[in-house]
Amino acid sequence: MSRLSRSLLLAAGVIVAGCSADKAMGPQPGTLLVKLQNPNSGGDGAMLLTLSGPTLVTNVATVAGDTLWTTDFSGTVSHIVLTGNITSGVVLTFNVPDVNVSAQYLVTVNQAASSSDYSLRALTSYVAFVSR
C-alpha cells in the first residue's frame, strides 16, 4: 500500500469517527429556557412576554413559583403574563420538537409592572432570551 493510500485511508477513518453514531441525526426534542435579566429583580410583580418560534411549543411552565397566564399555544406566537416575585434568571421552560433550532425562538418583554403598586416600568434595561 502506497503512502498516499495509507494517508487517504487514515483521513477517511478520521472523518468516519467524526460522524459517529452517537451524534443524533435529525430533530432532537427537548426543553428550552427563557432567561430574564431584570433590572428590578424581585421588585416586579407582573410581566407581559411574547414568545414566538418556528413551531408550536408545549409544556410551558414557570420556575420559582410564579403564576403563568397565557393564550393557548395553538400557533407559533403566544402572549404570556407572569405574576409573582419576578427575578432575574430562568423564568420559563417549554418543550419544542427540535432544540437544535433554539436560536429561532424569540421572547420579548412587552410590559413590566412594579410589585408594590403595579405601575408600568420603562423597558430599556430588560433583556429576555431563549437558551438551551
C-alpha positions in Angstrom: 0.0 0.0 0.0 1.5 3.3 -1.0 2.0 6.2 1.4 -0.8 8.2 -0.4 -3.3 5.3 0.0 -2.5 5.0 3.7 -2.9 8.7 4.2 -6.3 8.7 2.4 -7.4 5.7 4.4 -6.4 7.4 7.7 -8.2 10.6 6.6 -11.3 8.6 5.8 -11.1 6.9 9.3 -10.9 10.3 11.0 -14.0 11.5 9.0 -16.0 8.4 9.9 -15.1 8.8 13.6 -16.2 12.4 13.5 -19.6 11.3 12.2 -20.1 8.6 14.8 -23.4 7.1 15.5 -23.7 8.7 19.0 -24.4 12.0 17.4 -28.2 12.2 16.8 -29.3 13.0 13.3 -32.5 14.9 12.7 -34.6 16.8 15.2 -33.9 16.4 18.9 -37.0 17.1 21.0 -36.3 18.8 24.4 -36.7 21.7 26.7 -35.7 25.3 26.2 -35.4 28.0 28.8 -36.5 31.6 28.9 -33.9 33.7 30.8 -34.5 37.2 32.0 -32.1 39.9 33.0 -34.3 42.1 35.2 -33.0 45.4 36.5 -35.6 45.3 39.3 -35.1 41.7 40.2 -37.6 40.9 42.8 -39.3 44.3 42.5 -41.6 43.3 39.6 -45.0 41.7 40.3 -46.2 41.3 36.7 -44.7 40.9 33.2 -46.1 40.5 29.7 -43.9 38.5 27.4 -44.3 37.4 23.8 -42.9 34.0 22.8 -42.5 33.2 19.1 -40.8 30.5 17.1 -40.9 28.2 14.1 -43.1 25.6 15.7 -45.7 25.0 18.4 -44.4 24.9 22.0 -45.7 22.6 24.7 -45.5 22.2 28.4 -44.8 25.9 29.1 -44.1 26.3 32.9 -42.8 28.9 35.3 -39.9 28.4 37.5 -39.6 29.7 41.1 -43.3 29.7 41.9 -44.5 32.5 39.7 -48.0 32.2 38.1 -48.4 31.8 34.4 -51.4 33.2 32.4 -51.4 32.7 28.6 -53.2 32.5 25.3 -53.4 28.9 24.1 -50.3 27.5 22.4 -52.0 26.5 19.1 -49.9 28.9 17.0 -46.3 30.0 16.8 -46.8 33.2 18.7 -48.0 33.3 22.3 -48.5 36.0 24.8 -47.6 35.2 28.4 -48.3 37.0 31.6 -46.2 36.2 34.6 -47.2 37.3 38.1 -45.4 36.8 41.4 -42.0 37.8 42.6 -40.2 38.0 39.2 -36.5 37.8 39.5 -33.5 37.5 37.1 -32.6 34.1 35.7 -34.8 31.3 34.3 -38.4 32.4 34.4 -40.0 29.9 31.9 -39.3 26.5 30.4 -41.0 25.0 27.4 -40.7 21.9 25.2 -40.0 22.0 21.4 -39.7 19.4 18.7 -36.1 20.3 17.9 -33.7 22.1 20.4 -31.2 22.5 17.6 -33.2 25.4 16.3 -33.3 27.2 19.6 -32.0 30.4 18.1 -35.2 30.7 16.1 -37.3 31.1 19.2 -37.6 34.7 20.4 -39.0 36.2 23.6 -39.8 39.8 24.1 -40.7 41.8 27.3 -43.7 43.9 26.3 -44.6 45.3 29.7 -43.3 45.1 33.3 -45.1 46.3 36.4 -43.9 47.1 39.9 -44.8 44.7 42.7 -45.6 47.5 45.1 -48.2 49.5 43.1 -48.3 47.8 39.6 -47.1 50.9 37.9 -45.5 50.2 34.5 -41.7 50.2 34.2 -39.5 51.5 31.5 -38.3 48.5 29.5 -34.9 49.8 28.4 -32.9 47.6 30.7 -34.9 44.4 30.4 -33.4 41.5 28.4 -35.1 38.2 27.8 -33.7 35.4 25.6 -34.2 31.7 24.9 -31.4 29.2 25.6 -30.8 25.5 25.8 
